[in-house]
């Protein structure tokens, strides 16, 4: 619902960023990274968001249970998932090079790969709200917003397979991180270090201002 952005925008994915709607910017950056079949999962303000997404060339999957944890929204797209796909957040703006780096990661012995940033303390990151990740080698040990020990941030960009959907489907009211934890328990959740690439989670007016400075450059 984007309540922390409500003072400047009624819909988070439709928020203008440097003169262009955030969702359209994300779809353009995905296209620049080589994505050929974008699918947008809609929820709150679904008709408005869906209309913008269709105009930008995306397919639409509506999740009527959008108020449930975000893993439920991921599951809504299970019917259109092929062997693998990028999963990205509708409020995270990332460079095309970041999307391409995650898309090109190896899925050997893994059901998903998460793009992670090891630049702890980065000024663009809201330390109180970011999803934290603990890793060993290229595997996820723990993930969550409140874990005390962590060595990187979740960038909100995943390379996923149907294995994630299977993990989520076996959980009641799952969040996305719940599915990641289920795979991590079997050492099936890998990471790709994308610390060399830019991204920002646009959750509040401060982050929006930072994003606008970034795109202006």
Residue, then its C-alpha position, 0 to 999 in steps of 0.5 A: x500500500x506504500x503508506x510511507x510514501x502516501x504523502x507524495x504518491x497514492x500508489x508506490x509503483x506509480x510514483x514518478x521518479x525523475x519524471x517517469x513512473x517507477x514501474x515503467x522505469x523498472x520495466x525499461x531497465x529489465x528490457x535493457x538487461x535482456x528480459x523479454x517476457x515481463x509479468x507484473x503481479x498486481x494487488x493494491x490499486x490493481x486496475x491502475x497499476x495493471x493499465x500502466x504495466x500493459x501499456x509498457x508491454x507487460x503481462x498481468x497477473x492479479x493477486x486478489x489476496x494482495x494484503x497477505x504476505x508477499x509470498x502469496x503474491x509470488x505464488x499467484x504467478x506460479x502458472x506463468x513461471x517456466x524453468x526460471x525467471x527473474x523476480x524483482x520488487x515493484x519498489x526496488x529500482x536497480x540498474x540494468x547491469x544488476x538485473x543482468x548479473x543476477x539473470x546470468x548467475x549459475x543455478x547449479x545445485x540451487x533453487x534460487x539465487x538472490x542478489x546481495x550487496x555487501x556494502x554494509x552501511x550504504x547511505x541509500x539503505x534504510x538499516x531499520x527496514x532492509x532485509x538482512x542476509x547471513x551467508x557462508x560462501x555462496x549460500x544463504x544461512x539466514x534471512x530476515x529484517x531482524x536477524x542480529x548477525x548478517x553480512x549483506x543486504x537483500x537487493x530484492x532481485x532473485x533468479x528463481x525456479x519452480x522450486x521456490x514456488x513448491x517451498x512457498x506452496x507448502x507454507x501457510x500465509x508465506x512471506x517470500x523470505x519464508x520460502x527462501x529460508x525453506x530452501x536455505x535449510x536444504x542449502x538450495x538458496x545461493x547468492x550473487x554478489x552485486x555490490x558493484x551495481x546500483x539499486x535503491x528501495x523506494x519506500x519513503x520520501x527520503x529514498x525517493x529523493x535519493x532515487x531522483x538524484x541518481x536517475x538525474x545523474 
